[in-house]
Amino acid sequence: MTQDPRDGEKETEMFRRRRPSHILFLCVANSARSQLAEGIARHFAPTGVRISSAGSHPGRIRPETIAVLAEIGIDASGQYSKGVEEIETESVEAVITLCAEEVCPMFPGDIVRLHWALPDPAATIGKPEEILSAFRKTRDQLIRRITRLF
């Protein structure tokens, strides 16, 4: 089944109309994709928009996450992996799930929902430069998507 390329535009427009003041990026480990998204979104979000990330089974933030964000001038050294229970869930107005090959956690409520199925760069096996390349690719995809939101 081929996805209509305008589907993403429709979701983005819906997101913009709702103007959520607290956005949660959600995945499983909260170590790579959602952490990248958190750092990037904090950089590009309008003043007053709160950005969070969490995972259903949080691990540890990957050093590659910090490194590839630092390459573009985003300091994510203060970020850490956290579970959904650590987020002020009642204020969340939008959730963006980032799972591709695994089952994404559910988040209840009448909120804006987007799903960006991105491969987990933390699953990359290879030389350090190959792993960093996977993190850069995910970072760059997230930059394109997040800047369209704002």
N, CA, C and O atoms as a GROMACS GRO file, in nm:
protein
  600
    1MET      N    1   0.084  -0.118   0.000
    1MET     CA    2   0.000   0.000   0.000
    1MET      C    3   0.088   0.124   0.000
    1MET      O    4   0.178   0.136   0.084
    2THR      N    5   0.066   0.215  -0.090
    2THR     CA    6   0.143   0.338  -0.099
    2THR      C    7   0.075   0.447  -0.020
    2THR      O    8  -0.046   0.467  -0.029
    3GLN      N    9   0.155   0.519   0.060
    3GLN     CA   10   0.100   0.627   0.139
    3GLN      C   11   0.097   0.754   0.056
    3GLN      O   12   0.193   0.786  -0.015
    4ASP      N   13  -0.014   0.827   0.066
    4ASP     CA   14  -0.029   0.955  -0.002
    4ASP      C   15   0.069   1.054   0.062
    4ASP      O   16   0.062   1.076   0.183
    5PRO      N   17   0.160   1.116  -0.015
    5PRO     CA   18   0.258   1.207   0.043
    5PRO      C   19   0.193   1.327   0.112
    5PRO      O   20   0.256   1.393   0.194
    6ARG      N   21   0.068   1.355   0.078
    6ARG     CA   22   0.000   1.468   0.142
    6ARG      C   23  -0.050   1.434   0.281
    6ARG      O   24  -0.088   1.523   0.355
    7ASP      N   25  -0.050   1.304   0.318
    7ASP     CA   26  -0.095   1.266   0.452
    7ASP      C   27  -0.013   1.336   0.559
    7ASP      O   28  -0.068   1.388   0.656
    8GLY      N   29   0.116   1.339   0.543
    8GLY     CA   30   0.201   1.407   0.639
    8GLY      C   31   0.170   1.555   0.647
    8GLY      O   32   0.177   1.615   0.755
    9GLU      N   33   0.135   1.615   0.535
    9GLU     CA   34   0.099   1.756   0.533
    9GLU      C   35  -0.030   1.779   0.610
    9GLU      O   36  -0.042   1.878   0.682
   10LYS      N   37  -0.125   1.690   0.596
   10LYS     CA   38  -0.252   1.702   0.668
   10LYS      C   39  -0.230   1.693   0.818
   10LYS      O   40  -0.284   1.772   0.894
   11GLU      N   41  -0.150   1.596   0.860
   11GLU     CA   42  -0.118   1.581   1.002
   11GLU      C   43  -0.046   1.705   1.055
   11GLU      O   44  -0.076   1.752   1.164
   12THR      N   45   0.049   1.756   0.978
   12THR     CA   46   0.125   1.873   1.020
   12THR      C   47   0.032   1.993   1.035
   12THR      O   48   0.044   2.068   1.132
   13GLU      N   49  -0.059   2.011   0.941
   13GLU     CA   50  -0.153   2.123   0.948
   13GLU      C   51  -0.245   2.109   1.070
   13GLU      O   52  -0.272   2.208   1.138
   14MET      N   53  -0.292   1.988   1.097
   14MET     CA   54  -0.376   1.965   1.214
   14MET      C   55  -0.298   2.000   1.341
   14MET      O   56  -0.352   2.063   1.432
   15PHE      N   57  -0.174   1.959   1.347
   15PHE     CA   58  -0.087   1.987   1.461
   15PHE      C   59  -0.073   2.138   1.480
   15PHE      O   60  -0.088   2.190   1.590
   16ARG      N   61  -0.045   2.208   1.372
   16ARG     CA   62  -0.027   2.354   1.380
   16ARG      C   63  -0.154   2.424   1.428
   16ARG      O   64  -0.148   2.516   1.509
   17ARG      N   65  -0.270   2.379   1.378
   17ARG     CA   66  -0.397   2.441   1.419
   17ARG      C   67  -0.422   2.426   1.568
   17ARG      O   68  -0.472   2.518   1.632
   18ARG      N   69  -0.387   2.311   1.624
   18ARG     CA   70  -0.412   2.286   1.766
   18ARG      C   71  -0.314   2.361   1.857
   18ARG      O   72  -0.346   2.387   1.973
   19ARG      N   73  -0.198   2.396   1.805
   19ARG     CA   74  -0.096   2.471   1.879
   19ARG      C   75  -0.072   2.414   2.019
   19ARG      O   76  -0.093   2.484   2.118
   20PRO      N   77  -0.029   2.290   2.027
   20PRO     CA   78  -0.009   2.230   2.160
   20PRO      C   79   0.100   2.302   2.239
   20PRO      O   80   0.203   2.343   2.184
   21SER      N   81   0.077   2.316   2.368
   21SER     CA   82   0.175   2.384   2.453
   21SER      C   83   0.268   2.286   2.526
   21SER      O   84   0.367   2.328   2.585
   22HIS      N   85   0.235   2.156   2.521
   22HIS     CA   86   0.324   2.054   2.578
   22HIS      C   87   0.324   1.934   2.483
   22HIS      O   88   0.221   1.870   2.462
   23ILE      N   89   0.440   1.907   2.425
   23ILE     CA   90   0.457   1.801   2.327
   23ILE      C   91   0.546   1.692   2.387
   23ILE      O   92   0.652   1.720   2.443
   24LEU      N   93   0.500   1.567   2.374
   24LEU     CA   94   0.575   1.452   2.424
   24LEU      C   95   0.619   1.365   2.308
   24LEU      O   96   0.537   1.324   2.226
   25PHE      N   97   0.749   1.338   2.300
   25PHE     CA   98   0.803   1.242   2.203
   25PHE      C   99   0.817   1.110   2.277
   25PHE      O  100   0.878   1.102   2.384
   26LEU      N  101   0.760   1.004   2.218
   26LEU     CA  102   0.747   0.878   2.288
   26LEU      C  103   0.801   0.762   2.205
   26LEU      O  104   0.770   0.750   2.086
   27CYS      N  105   0.882   0.677   2.269
   27CYS     CA  106   0.928   0.554   2.206
   27CYS      C  107   0.947   0.450   2.317
   27CYS      O  108   0.886   0.462   2.423
   28VAL      N  109   1.027   0.351   2.294
   28VAL     CA  110   1.041   0.244   2.392
   28VAL      C  111   1.151   0.275   2.494
   28VAL      O  112   1.124   0.285   2.614
   29ALA      N  113   1.275   0.290   2.448
   29ALA     CA  114   1.389   0.303   2.541
   29ALA      C  115   1.421   0.446   2.582
   29ALA      O  116   1.492   0.468   2.680
   30ASN      N  117   1.369   0.545   2.508
   30ASN     CA  118   1.400   0.685   2.536
   30ASN      C  119   1.551   0.706   2.544
   30ASN      O  120   1.602   0.773   2.634
   31SER      N  121   1.622   0.647   2.447
   31SER     CA  122   1.768   0.657   2.447
   31SER      C  123   1.823   0.721   2.320
   31SER      O  124   1.935   0.772   2.322
   32ALA      N  125   1.747   0.720   2.212
   32ALA     CA  126   1.798   0.771   2.084
   32ALA      C  127   1.693   0.860   2.015
   32ALA      O  128   1.702   0.982   2.024
   33ARG      N  129   1.595   0.799   1.945
   33ARG     CA  130   1.500   0.877   1.865
   33ARG      C  131   1.427   0.985   1.944
   33ARG      O  132   1.429   1.102   1.904
   34SER      N  133   1.364   0.948   2.053
   34SER     CA  134   1.286   1.047   2.128
   34SER      C  135   1.377   1.149   2.195
   34SER      O  136   1.338   1.264   2.214
   35GLN      N  137   1.498   1.109   2.232
   35GLN     CA  138   1.593   1.204   2.289
   35GLN      C  139   1.643   1.302   2.182
   35GLN      O  140   1.657   1.421   2.209
   36LEU      N  141   1.670   1.251   2.062
   36LEU     CA  142   1.707   1.340   1.952
   36LEU      C  143   1.594   1.440   1.926
   36LEU      O  144   1.618   1.560   1.911
   37ALA      N  145   1.472   1.388   1.921
   37ALA     CA  146   1.355   1.474   1.895
   37ALA      C  147   1.339   1.579   2.004
   37ALA      O  148   1.310   1.695   1.975
   38GLU      N  149   1.359   1.539   2.129
   38GLU     CA  150   1.347   1.635   2.239
   38GLU      C  151   1.447   1.750   2.223
   38GLU      O  152   1.409   1.867   2.232
   39GLY      N  153   1.573   1.717   2.199
   39GLY     CA  154   1.674   1.821   2.183
   39GLY      C  155   1.647   1.912   2.066
   39GLY      O  156   1.660   2.034   2.077
   40ILE      N  157   1.608   1.854   1.953
   40ILE     CA  158   1.581   1.932   1.832
   40ILE      C  159   1.457   2.020   1.852
   40ILE      O  160   1.458   2.138   1.817
   41ALA      N  161   1.352   1.962   1.908
   41ALA     CA  162   1.228   2.038   1.927
   41ALA      C  163   1.249   2.153   2.025
   41ALA      O  164   1.196   2.262   2.005
   42ARG      N  165   1.324   2.131   2.130
   42ARG     CA  166   1.352   2.241   2.224
   42ARG      C  167   1.425   2.355   2.153
   42ARG      O  168   1.404   2.472   2.184
   43HIS      N  169   1.509   2.319   2.060
   43HIS     CA  170   1.584   2.420   1.985
   43HIS      C  171   1.493   2.502   1.893
   43HIS      O  172   1.511   2.623   1.880
   44PHE      N  173   1.395   2.436   1.830
   44PHE     CA  174   1.312   2.503   1.729
   44PHE      C  175   1.175   2.549   1.780
   44PHE      O  176   1.110   2.630   1.714
   45ALA      N  177   1.130   2.500   1.894
   45ALA     CA  178   0.995   2.531   1.942
   45ALA      C  179   0.981   2.678   1.977
   45ALA      O  180   1.076   2.742   2.024
   46PRO      N  181   0.863   2.731   1.955
   46PRO     CA  182   0.837   2.870   1.997
   46PRO      C  183   0.846   2.882   2.150
   46PRO      O  184   0.828   2.784   2.222
   47THR      N  185   0.874   3.001   2.196
   47THR     CA  186   0.879   3.027   2.339
   47THR      C  187   0.747   2.985   2.403
   47THR      O  188   0.640   3.012   2.350
   48GLY      N  189   0.757   2.920   2.516
   48GLY     CA  190   0.637   2.879   2.590
   48GLY      C  191   0.589   2.738   2.560
   48GLY      O  192   0.501   2.687   2.629
   49VAL      N  193   0.645   2.674   2.458
   49VAL     CA  194   0.607   2.536   2.426
   49VAL      C  195   0.699   2.443   2.503
   49VAL      O  196   0.821   2.450   2.492
   50ARG      N  197   0.638   2.356   2.581
   50ARG     CA  198   0.713   2.260   2.662
   50ARG      C  199   0.736   2.133   2.582
   50ARG      O  200   0.646   2.082   2.517
   51ILE      N  201   0.859   2.082   2.588
   51ILE     CA  202   0.897   1.962   2.514
   51ILE      C  203   0.944   1.857   2.614
   51ILE      O  204   1.025   1.885   2.702
   52SER      N  205   0.891   1.735   2.599
   52SER     CA  206   0.932   1.623   2.684
   52SER      C  207   0.956   1.502   2.595
   52SER      O  208   0.913   1.497   2.480
   53SER      N  209   1.026   1.404   2.652
   53SER     CA  210   1.038   1.274   2.587
   53SER      C  211   1.033   1.168   2.696
   53SER      O  212   1.068   1.192   2.811
   54ALA      N  213   0.990   1.049   2.656
   54ALA     CA  214   0.982   0.938   2.751
   54ALA      C  215   0.979   0.807   2.674
   54ALA      O  216   0.964   0.804   2.552
   55GLY      N  217   0.993   0.698   2.749
   55GLY     CA  218   0.986   0.565   2.691
   55GLY      C  219   0.906   0.472   2.780
   55GLY      O  220   0.893   0.495   2.900
   56SER      N  221   0.852   0.368   2.720
   56SER     CA  222   0.776   0.270   2.798
   56SER      C  223   0.870   0.181   2.879
   56SER      O  224   0.830   0.130   2.984
   57HIS      N  225   0.992   0.163   2.833
   57HIS     CA  226   1.095   0.086   2.903
   57HIS      C  227   1.226   0.164   2.892
   57HIS      O  228   1.316   0.125   2.816
   58PRO      N  229   1.238   0.275   2.966
   58PRO     CA  230   1.356   0.361   2.950
   58PRO      C  231   1.486   0.291   2.984
   58PRO      O  232   1.494   0.208   3.076
   59GLY      N  233   1.587   0.327   2.907
   59GLY     CA  234   1.721   0.273   2.930
   59GLY      C  235   1.813   0.386   2.973
   59GLY      O  236   1.790   0.453   3.073
   60ARG      N  237   1.918   0.405   2.894
   60ARG     CA  238   2.013   0.514   2.917
   60ARG      C  239   2.030   0.589   2.786
   60ARG      O  240   2.033   0.528   2.679
   61ILE      N  241   2.041   0.720   2.795
   61ILE     CA  242   2.061   0.798   2.673
   61ILE      C  243   2.194   0.754   2.609
   61ILE      O  244   2.296   0.741   2.676
   62ARG      N  245   2.190   0.733   2.480
   62ARG     CA  246   2.308   0.689   2.407
   62ARG      C  247   2.405   0.806   2.389
   62ARG      O  248   2.362   0.917   2.359
   63PRO      N  249   2.534   0.782   2.407
   63PRO     CA  250   2.632   0.890   2.387
   63PRO      C  251   2.630   0.945   2.244
   63PRO      O  252   2.662   1.062   2.222
   64GLU      N  253   2.593   0.862   2.148
   64GLU     CA  254   2.584   0.908   2.009
   64GLU      C  255   2.474   1.014   1.994
   64GLU      O  256   2.485   1.104   1.911
   65THR      N  257   2.369   1.002   2.074
   65THR     CA  258   2.261   1.102   2.073
   65THR      C  259   2.317   1.238   2.110
   65THR      O  260   2.294   1.336   2.040
   66ILE      N  261   2.389   1.242   2.220
   66ILE     CA  262   2.450   1.368   2.266
   66ILE      C  263   2.549   1.420   2.162
   66ILE      O  264   2.552   1.540   2.134
   67ALA      N  265   2.628   1.330   2.105
   67ALA     CA  266   2.733   1.370   2.009
   67ALA      C  267   2.675   1.430   1.882
   67ALA      O  268   2.722   1.535   1.837
   68VAL      N  269   2.573   1.365   1.822
   68VAL     CA  270   2.522   1.418   1.695
   68VAL      C  271   2.441   1.545   1.714
   68VAL      O  272   2.430   1.626   1.622
   69LEU      N  273   2.383   1.564   1.831
   69LEU     CA  274   2.317   1.692   1.858
   69LEU      C  275   2.422   1.802   1.878
   69LEU      O  276   2.405   1.914   1.831
   70ALA      N  277   2.530   1.769   1.947
   70ALA     CA  278   2.638   1.867   1.967
   70ALA      C  279   2.698   1.911   1.834
   70ALA      O  280   2.739   2.026   1.820
   71GLU      N  281   2.702   1.822   1.736
   71GLU     CA  282   2.755   1.857   1.603
   71GLU      C  283   2.678   1.972   1.540
   71GLU      O  284   2.734   2.046   1.458
   72ILE      N  285   2.552   1.988   1.576
   72ILE     CA  286   2.471   2.096   1.518
   72ILE      C  287   2.440   2.206   1.620
   72ILE      O  288   2.350   2.288   1.600
   73GLY      N  289   2.517   2.207   1.729
   73GLY     CA  290   2.506   2.315   1.826
   73GLY      C  291   2.396   2.301   1.930
   73GLY      O  292   2.357   2.399   1.992
   74ILE      N  293   2.345   2.180   1.949
   74ILE     CA  294   2.242   2.157   2.050
   74ILE      C  295   2.304   2.082   2.167
   74ILE      O  296   2.357   1.972   2.150
   75ASP      N  297   2.298   2.142   2.286
   75ASP     CA  298   2.353   2.081   2.406
   75ASP      C  299   2.244   1.996   2.472
   75ASP      O  300   2.149   2.049   2.530
   76ALA      N  301   2.260   1.866   2.464
   76ALA     CA  302   2.164   1.775   2.524
   76ALA      C  303   2.225   1.703   2.644
   76ALA      O  304   2.174   1.600   2.688
   77SER      N  305   2.334   1.756   2.696
   77SER     CA  306   2.404   1.688   2.806
   77SER      C  307   2.320   1.678   2.932
   77SER      O  308   2.347   1.593   3.017
   78GLY      N  309   2.219   1.761   2.947
   78GLY     CA  310   2.133   1.756   3.064
   78GLY      C  311   2.013   1.663   3.047
   78GLY      O  312   1.938   1.642   3.142
   79GLN      N  313   1.995   1.608   2.929
   79GLN     CA  314   1.883   1.518   2.905
   79GLN      C  315   1.914   1.380   2.962
   79GLN      O  316   2.030   1.341   2.973
   80TYR      N  317   1.809   1.308   2.999
   80TYR     CA  318   1.825   1.172   3.052
   80TYR      C  319   1.703   1.089   3.015
   80TYR      O  320   1.595   1.144   2.991
   81SER      N  321   1.720   0.960   3.012
   81SER     CA  322   1.609   0.869   2.979
   81SER      C  323   1.511   0.865   3.095
   81SER      O  324   1.550   0.859   3.211
   82LYS      N  325   1.383   0.869   3.061
   82LYS     CA  326   1.279   0.866   3.164
   82LYS      C  327   1.158   0.788   3.116
   82LYS      O  328   1.135   0.773   2.996
   83GLY      N  329   1.083   0.740   3.210
   83GLY     CA  330   0.960   0.669   3.180
   83GLY      C  331   0.842   0.764   3.173
   83GLY      O  332   0.850   0.878   3.220
   84VAL      N  333   0.734   0.718   3.116
   84VAL     CA  334   0.613   0.800   3.102
   84VAL      C  335   0.566   0.848   3.239
   84VAL      O  336   0.514   0.959   3.251
   85GLU      N  337   0.582   0.765   3.342
   85GLU     CA  338   0.536   0.802   3.476
   85GLU      C  339   0.610   0.922   3.533
   85GLU      O  340   0.564   0.981   3.631
   86GLU      N  341   0.722   0.960   3.474
   86GLU     CA  342   0.798   1.076   3.520
   86GLU      C  343   0.755   1.206   3.450
   86GLU      O  344   0.805   1.313   3.482
   87ILE      N  345   0.662   1.196   3.356
   87ILE     CA  346   0.615   1.311   3.279
   87ILE      C  347   0.486   1.363   3.340
   87ILE      O  348   0.402   1.285   3.387
   88GLU      N  349   0.470   1.493   3.341
   88GLU     CA  350   0.345   1.554   3.386
   88GLU      C  351   0.240   1.532   3.276
   88GLU      O  352   0.215   1.619   3.194
   89THR      N  353   0.181   1.412   3.277
   89THR     CA  354   0.097   1.368   3.166
   89THR      C  355  -0.030   1.451   3.148
   89THR      O  356  -0.080   1.462   3.036
   90GLU      N  357  -0.083   1.508   3.255
   90GLU     CA  358  -0.208   1.583   3.241
   90GLU      C  359  -0.193   1.711   3.159
   90GLU      O  360  -0.292   1.765   3.110
   91SER      N  361  -0.070   1.759   3.143
   91SER     CA  362  -0.050   1.880   3.063
   91SER      C  363  -0.012   1.850   2.917
   91SER      O  364  -0.005   1.942   2.836
   92VAL      N  365   0.011   1.723   2.883
   92VAL     CA  366   0.050   1.686   2.747
   92VAL      C  367  -0.068   1.708   2.652
   92VAL      O  368  -0.178   1.658   2.676
   93GLU      N  369  -0.043   1.782   2.545
   93GLU     CA  370  -0.148   1.810   2.446
   93GLU      C  371  -0.120   1.746   2.311
   93GLU      O  372  -0.208   1.741   2.225
   94ALA      N  373   0.003   1.695   2.292
   94ALA     CA  374   0.039   1.628   2.166
   94ALA      C  375   0.143   1.521   2.195
   94ALA      O  376   0.236   1.543   2.274
   95VAL      N  377   0.126   1.406   2.131
   95VAL     CA  378   0.223   1.297   2.143
   95VAL      C  379   0.268   1.258   2.003
   95VAL      O  380   0.186   1.237   1.914
   96ILE      N  381   0.398   1.248   1.987
   96ILE     CA  382   0.456   1.202   1.862
   96ILE      C  383   0.532   1.073   1.894
   96ILE      O  384   0.633   1.075   1.963
   97THR      N  385   0.482   0.962   1.842
   97THR     CA  386   0.548   0.833   1.862
   97THR      C  387   0.649   0.811   1.750
   97THR      O  388   0.626   0.853   1.636
   98LEU      N  389   0.759   0.746   1.783
   98LEU     CA  390   0.871   0.734   1.690
   98LEU      C  391   0.912   0.590   1.662
   98LEU      O  392   1.020   0.567   1.606
   99CYS      N  393   0.832   0.495   1.700
   99CYS     CA  394   0.867   0.354   1.685
   99CYS      C  395   0.847   0.308   1.541
   99CYS      O  396   0.760   0.358   1.470
  100ALA      N  397   0.930   0.214   1.500
  100ALA     CA  398   0.916   0.157   1.365
  100ALA      C  399   0.902   0.006   1.374
  100ALA      O  400   0.798  -0.049   1.338
  101GLU      N  401   1.005  -0.060   1.421
  101GLU     CA  402   1.007  -0.206   1.422
  101GLU      C  403   0.954  -0.266   1.551
  101GLU      O  404   0.939  -0.388   1.560
  102GLU      N  405   0.927  -0.183   1.652
  102GLU     CA  406   0.875  -0.233   1.778
  102GLU      C  407   0.738  -0.173   1.804
  102GLU      O  408   0.695  -0.083   1.732
  103VAL      N  409   0.670  -0.220   1.906
  103VAL     CA  410   0.537  -0.171   1.940
  103VAL      C  411   0.551  -0.043   2.022
  103VAL      O  412   0.616  -0.042   2.127
  104CYS      N  413   0.490   0.064   1.974
  104CYS     CA  414   0.497   0.191   2.045
  104CYS      C  415   0.406   0.190   2.167
  104CYS      O  416   0.300   0.127   2.165
  105PRO      N  417   0.447   0.258   2.272
  105PRO     CA  418   0.361   0.268   2.388
  105PRO      C  419   0.237   0.352   2.356
  105PRO      O  420   0.241   0.440   2.270
  106MET      N  421   0.130   0.323   2.426
  106MET     CA  422   0.005   0.398   2.410
  106MET      C  423   0.005   0.515   2.508
  106MET      O  424   0.065   0.509   2.616
  107PHE      N  425  -0.064   0.621   2.469
  107PHE     CA  426  -0.079   0.737   2.556
  107PHE      C  427  -0.225   0.779   2.550
  107PHE      O  428  -0.274   0.812   2.442
  108PRO      N  429  -0.296   0.777   2.663
  108PRO     CA  430  -0.439   0.806   2.663
  108PRO      C  431  -0.470   0.955   2.653
  108PRO      O  432  -0.384   1.040   2.672
  109GLY      N  433  -0.594   0.984   2.623
  109GLY     CA  434  -0.642   1.122   2.627
  109GLY      C  435  -0.681   1.176   2.491
  109GLY      O  436  -0.649   1.119   2.387
  110ASP      N  437  -0.751   1.288   2.496
  110ASP     CA  438  -0.794   1.359   2.376
  110ASP      C  439  -0.685   1.458   2.339
  110ASP      O  440  -0.689   1.574   2.378
  111ILE      N  441  -0.588   1.410   2.264
  111ILE     CA  442  -0.470   1.488   2.230
  111ILE      C  443  -0.439   1.473   2.081
  111ILE      O  444  -0.494   1.386   2.014
  112VAL      N  445  -0.353   1.558   2.032
  112VAL     CA  446  -0.303   1.545   1.895
  112VAL      C  447  -0.204   1.429   1.894
  112VAL      O  448  -0.117   1.421   1.981
  113ARG      N  449  -0.217   1.340   1.796
  113ARG     CA  450  -0.127   1.225   1.784
  113ARG      C  451  -0.066   1.221   1.645
  113ARG      O  452  -0.135   1.228   1.544
  114LEU      N  453   0.065   1.210   1.643
  114LEU     CA  454   0.137   1.187   1.518
  114LEU      C  455   0.222   1.063   1.537
  114LEU      O  456   0.268   1.034   1.648
  115HIS      N  457   0.244   0.989   1.429
  115HIS     CA  458   0.333   0.874   1.435
  115HIS      C  459   0.436   0.887   1.324
  115HIS      O  460   0.403   0.891   1.206
  116TRP      N  461   0.561   0.893   1.365
  116TRP     CA  462   0.672   0.898   1.271
  116TRP      C  463   0.752   0.769   1.289
  116TRP      O  464   0.830   0.756   1.383
  117ALA      N  465   0.732   0.674   1.201
  117ALA     CA  466   0.801   0.545   1.210
  117ALA      C  467   0.944   0.559   1.162
  117ALA      O  468   0.971   0.556   1.042
  118LEU      N  469   1.036   0.574   1.255
  118LEU     CA  470   1.177   0.589   1.223
  118LEU      C  471   1.255   0.470   1.278
  118LEU      O  472   1.235   0.432   1.394
  119PRO      N  473   1.342   0.411   1.197
  119PRO     CA  474   1.425   0.302   1.247
  119PRO      C  475   1.509   0.349   1.366
  119PRO      O  476   1.554   0.464   1.369
  120ASP      N  477   1.531   0.261   1.461
  120ASP     CA  478   1.608   0.296   1.580
  120ASP      C  479   1.757   0.293   1.548
  120ASP      O  480   1.812   0.186   1.519
  121PRO      N  481   1.826   0.408   1.551
  121PRO     CA  482   1.969   0.408   1.522
  121PRO      C  483   2.048   0.331   1.628
  121PRO      O  484   2.160   0.286   1.600
  122ALA      N  485   1.993   0.316   1.747
  122ALA     CA  486   2.061   0.242   1.852
  122ALA      C  487   2.070   0.093   1.819
  122ALA      O  488   2.149   0.021   1.881
  123ALA      N  489   1.991   0.046   1.724
  123ALA     CA  490   1.996  -0.094   1.683
  123ALA      C  491   2.103  -0.121   1.578
  123ALA      O  492   2.125  -0.236   1.538
  124THR      N  493   2.170  -0.016   1.532
  124THR     CA  494   2.273  -0.030   1.429
  124THR      C  495   2.394  -0.104   1.484
  124THR      O  496   2.444  -0.074   1.592
  125ILE      N  497   2.438  -0.200   1.407
  125ILE     CA  498   2.558  -0.277   1.443
  125ILE      C  499   2.665  -0.245   1.338
  125ILE      O  500   2.638  -0.247   1.218
  126GLY      N  501   2.783  -0.216   1.386
  126GLY     CA  502   2.892  -0.186   1.293
  126GLY      C  503   3.002  -0.109   1.361
  126GLY      O  504   3.011  -0.105   1.484
  127LYS      N  505   3.084  -0.047   1.279
  127LYS     CA  506   3.194   0.034   1.329
  127LYS      C  507   3.136   0.163   1.389
  127LYS      O  508   3.026   0.203   1.354
  128PRO      N  509   3.210   0.227   1.478
  128PRO     CA  510   3.160   0.350   1.541
  128PRO      C  511   3.112   0.455   1.441
  128PRO      O  512   3.011   0.521   1.465
  129GLU      N  513   3.183   0.470   1.329
  129GLU     CA  514   3.142   0.569   1.230
  129GLU      C  515   3.010   0.530   1.162
  129GLU      O  516   2.930   0.618   1.130
  130GLU      N  517   2.986   0.402   1.142
  130GLU     CA  518   2.859   0.355   1.084
  130GLU      C  519   2.744   0.381   1.181
  130GLU      O  520   2.634   0.417   1.139
  131ILE      N  521   2.769   0.361   1.308
  131ILE     CA  522   2.666   0.386   1.409
  131ILE      C  523   2.636   0.536   1.416
  131ILE      O  524   2.519   0.576   1.417
  132LEU      N  525   2.740   0.618   1.420
  132LEU     CA  526   2.718   0.764   1.419
  132LEU      C  527   2.642   0.808   1.295
  132LEU      O  528   2.557   0.897   1.303
  133SER      N  529   2.671   0.748   1.183
  133SER     CA  530   2.601   0.781   1.059
  133SER      C  531   2.452   0.753   1.071
  133SER      O  532   2.370   0.831   1.023
  134ALA      N  533   2.416   0.642   1.134
  134ALA     CA  534   2.274   0.609   1.155
  134ALA      C  535   2.208   0.714   1.245
  134ALA      O  536   2.094   0.754   1.220
  135PHE      N  537   2.278   0.757   1.348
  135PHE     CA  538   2.224   0.860   1.438
  135PHE      C  539   2.209   0.992   1.363
  135PHE      O  540   2.110   1.063   1.383
  136ARG      N  541   2.305   1.026   1.278
  136ARG     CA  542   2.295   1.151   1.200
  136ARG      C  543   2.175   1.146   1.104
  136ARG      O  544   2.104   1.245   1.088
  137LYS      N  545   2.154   1.031   1.043
  137LYS     CA  546   2.042   1.017   0.950
  137LYS      C  547   1.909   1.039   1.023
  137LYS      O  548   1.822   1.111   0.974
  138THR      N  549   1.894   0.979   1.140
  138THR     CA  550   1.773   0.998   1.219
  138THR      C  551   1.760   1.143   1.263
  138THR      O  552   1.652   1.201   1.257
  139ARG      N  553   1.870   1.202   1.309
  139ARG     CA  554   1.870   1.343   1.350
  139ARG      C  555   1.821   1.432   1.236
  139ARG      O  556   1.738   1.520   1.257
  140ASP      N  557   1.874   1.409   1.117
  140ASP     CA  558   1.839   1.493   1.003
  140ASP      C  559   1.693   1.475   0.961
  140ASP      O  560   1.628   1.571   0.921
  141GLN      N  561   1.641   1.352   0.970
  141GLN     CA  562   1.499   1.329   0.941
  141GLN      C  563   1.412   1.402   1.043
  141GLN      O  564   1.311   1.462   1.007
  142LEU      N  565   1.453   1.398   1.168
  142LEU     CA  566   1.376   1.466   1.272
  142LEU      C  567   1.381   1.618   1.255
  142LEU      O  568   1.280   1.685   1.277
  143ILE      N  569   1.493   1.672   1.217
  143ILE     CA  570   1.502   1.817   1.192
  143ILE      C  571   1.402   1.857   1.085
  143ILE      O  572   1.330   1.956   1.102
  144ARG      N  573   1.396   1.783   0.975
  144ARG     CA  574   1.302   1.816   0.867
  144ARG      C  575   1.158   1.812   0.917
  144ARG      O  576   1.080   1.903   0.888
  145ARG      N  577   1.123   1.710   0.991
  145ARG     CA  578   0.985   1.695   1.038
  145ARG      C  579   0.949   1.799   1.144
  145ARG      O  580   0.842   1.859   1.140
  146ILE      N  581   1.039   1.820   1.238
  146ILE     CA  582   1.010   1.912   1.348
  146ILE      C  583   1.004   2.056   1.300
  146ILE      O  584   0.918   2.132   1.344
  147THR      N  585   1.092   2.095   1.211
  147THR     CA  586   1.086   2.233   1.162
  147THR      C  587   0.957   2.259   1.085
  147THR      O  588   0.908   2.372   1.083
  148ARG      N  589   0.901   2.156   1.021
  148ARG     CA  590   0.771   2.174   0.954
  148ARG      C  591   0.659   2.198   1.056
  148ARG      O  592   0.563   2.269   1.027
  149LEU      N  593   0.672   2.139   1.173
  149LEU     CA  594   0.570   2.157   1.276
  149LEU      C  595   0.565   2.300   1.328
  149LEU      O  596   0.458   2.355   1.354
  150PHE      N  597   0.682   2.361   1.340
  150PHE     CA  598   0.689   2.494   1.397
  150PHE      C  599   0.704   2.601   1.291
  150PHE      O  600   0.711   2.720   1.323
   0.00000   0.00000   0.00000
